[in-house]
């Protein structure tokens, strides 16, 4: 989504700063504030769903945070809403650093907009893409605040992740040893992805 947003925003010359700020604002707002805003919007009695139901659109009145089948996806959507604007700005800056001469050469060869994006833009921003992918994977292991504020891991543990399990085990059930083991496992998972990043750099990848 961040890459798509940057690709759509790159050709815009007038008002681009406005769009950058609009995309970036959710990222600079504290995560707890973001989560509380969406908690209110998704409230089963006073949120968007009941409001739409009162105005003749009842099929959208779904308790997304109250169903086991939708709770985790809803939290993921909220977290993504907060995160993707940051990626838009990062990818947009990387896209604008690609030499203009490469695009001009591609147009001379008859490339269309999609071919320019696939053969010029993507190779030019590959280091940024790999870095943001690595950071997104590592930070996904640390997600805690959105889940704890919105669902606390429920309903019926359907939105539980490793970070919330560590918290509940250490401070809820006082199983400190188990919590430490889970935390160490999370660190090992992150180390695997960091190791892949380091290996690719040693093999000459421009990342």
N, C-alpha and C positions, 0 to 999 in steps of 0.2 A: 504493500500500500504506500509506503514512504517513497519507493522508487517510482511508482506510477504517478503519485502526486508531484514529485519533482519534475518528471518528464512533461506533465501537462502544464506546470507552472513556468518552465524554462523559457518558452517562446513569449511569454507575457512581458512586455517592457514597461507599460504604464501601470502603476499601482502595485508593483510586485512586492514592495516593502510592506504594504498593508496585508497581503496574503501571508507573507513570512511571519509577521507578528501574530496574525490570527491563528496560524498553525502552531506557533510556538507557545502561545499563552497557556494551553492546558499543561504543558510540560513544566513550566515554572511555578504553577500553583501547587501547593503542598498536596501530597498524595492523599492525606486524610481528608482534606477539604474536597478534593475531587470525588473521593469515595462517598462522602456525606451528601454531596450534590446529587450523585447518581442514586444514592440510597433513597433520597426523597423523590426523584423522578420515577423510580421503579417501585415505589410504595404500593402495596396491593389495594389500599383504600383511598389514598390521596395522591397517587402518582399519575403518570401519563395515561396508563391503561384505563383506570376508572373515568378519567376526564374524557377520553375518546368514547368510552361506552355511553356516557351521558349525552354525547353529541352524535349518536347514531352509528358508531363503529364499534360494536361490542366484541367482534372476533379478535381484536387486538388487546383485549383486557385479559392478559395472561400473567400470572404471578411468576415471572421469570426467575426470581431469586428464591422462590418457595418450592420449586419442583426439582427433583433429583436429576431429571434429564436435561435441564436448562441452566442450573445454577452456575456450574463451572464455566460454561460458554459465555454466560452473561458477565461474569467477573472478568473473563479474558477479554471480552469486548471493551469493558470499561478501562482496563489496563492498556489495551491497544489504543484506545482513543487518547489516552494521556501520552503515549509513547510515540505514535507514528508521526506527529507533527515535528518532533525533534529530528526524526530521520528524514523528513521532507527537506528541512533546512540543510542538514548535512549533505544529502545527496545533491541538492541544488547547488551548493557551493562546489562540490566535486565536479558536477557537470559543467559548470562555468569555467573550470580550470582546464578542461580539454581544449587543445589548440583549435582555433577556428579554421585553420588551414586544412585540417583533416575533414571537417564537414564540407568545405568548399571542394576539396578533391573528390569526395563521395558524390556530391551533386553533379560534378562534371562527368563522372562515370555513370550517371543516370540513376543513382540510388534514390529511393523514396524515403519518406519520413521513418517508416518502420525499419528499413535497412540501415539508415543512419544510426538509429537507436541501437540496433543489434550489433552492428559491426564497428561503430565508432564510439558511441557513448558507453556501452557496457565494458568494453576492454579498457577504456580510459579511466573508469571509476572502479575497476576491480579491487584495488587495494582498499578503498573506502568500504566497498560492499563486504569484503571478507572481514574487515575489522568490526563493522557494525553487526555482522552476523555473529561473530564470536562474542561480542559484548552482550548481545541480546540473549544468547544461550546462557551465558554465565549469570546474568541478572535475573533470568527466568527461574533459576534455582533459588534466588533470594526473595522471590515475591512473597510477601506476607501481609503488608498493610491493607491492600485492597480486599483480600479474602477475609481478613479478620474483621474489618469494618463492615463489609457487606453481608457476609454469611457466617463468619466464625467457623468455616469449614463445613457447615451444614448445607441443606438438610440431610440428615443421615450420613454425614461424612462424604457427601457427593462432591464437594468442592475442596476436600482436604488435599494439601500438597505437603511436601517434605518439610518446609519451613514451619507450617502450622502444626505439623505432627511433632516437631522438635519442641515447639513452645508448649503444646498441651502435655507432652510427656514430662518435660522438665518442671513446669510451673503448675500444671494441673494435677498430674498423677504422681509427681515427685519421683519419676523414674529417671534419675540423672544419668545413670550409666547407659541406658537405652538411648536417651536423647543425645548423649555425646557420640554414640556409635552412628546414629543417623546423621548427625552433623559432620562427622568425619567422612562418611560415605558421600555426602554432598560435595565435600571438598575434593574427594577423589574424582568424582564425575567432572567437576570443573577443571581439575588438573589434566584430565584426558583431552579436553578440548583445547586447553592452552598448549599441551604438548603437540597436538596436530598443527596449531598455528606456528609454533617454533620450528617444527619439522619442515613445513612448507617454506618458511623463510630461509632455512638452511639449504634447501634445494633450489633456491634462486627465484622463488615466486616473489613478485613485487607486491607484497602485502605488509 
